[in-house]
Amino acid sequence: MNLLSRLSLLLLILMPLAACAADKKAPPVEGEDYTLIDGGQPYAPLAGKVEVVEVFGYTCPHCAHFEPTLEAWAAKQRSYV
């Protein structure tokens, strides 16, 4: 492999990294990127209880596929979960 081929290969390998590094995103903006829920509560499980919080998206196919598994798991848990 000659020097030009090696440099070309190195350039091809490093170009995607440069593209990723150049993509700086601004911090999320309330009302545009997310909606603040009025009366939202911080995560604080009750003493002696295990709280399982489910986060999902209505348009997410993975969430839809996982729902029956989660329901079956929840049905098998003890009362403190």
MODELLER restraints for C-alpha pairs under 7 A, 6 or more apart:
rsr = mdl.restraints
at = mdl.atoms
rsr.add(forms.Gaussian(group=physical.xy_distance, feature=features.Distance(at['CA:30:A'], at['CA:36:A']), mean=6.91, stdev=0.5))
rsr.add(forms.Gaussian(group=physical.xy_distance, feature=features.Distance(at['CA:45:A'], at['CA:51:A']), mean=5.79, stdev=0.5))
rsr.add(forms.Gaussian(group=physical.xy_distance, feature=features.Distance(at['CA:49:A'], at['CA:80:A']), mean=4.97, stdev=0.5))
rsr.add(forms.Gaussian(group=physical.xy_distance, feature=features.Distance(at['CA:49:A'], at['CA:81:A']), mean=5.96, stdev=0.5))
rsr.add(forms.Gaussian(group=physical.xy_distance, feature=features.Distance(at['CA:50:A'], at['CA:80:A']), mean=6.13, stdev=0.5))
rsr.add(forms.Gaussian(group=physical.xy_distance, feature=features.Distance(at['CA:50:A'], at['CA:81:A']), mean=4.60, stdev=0.5))
rsr.add(forms.Gaussian(group=physical.xy_distance, feature=features.Distance(at['CA:51:A'], at['CA:81:A']), mean=5.92, stdev=0.5))
rsr.add(forms.Gaussian(group=physical.xy_distance, feature=features.Distance(at['CA:56:A'], at['CA:63:A']), mean=5.85, stdev=0.5))
rsr.add(forms.Gaussian(group=physical.xy_distance, feature=features.Distance(at['CA:57:A'], at['CA:63:A']), mean=6.58, stdev=0.5))
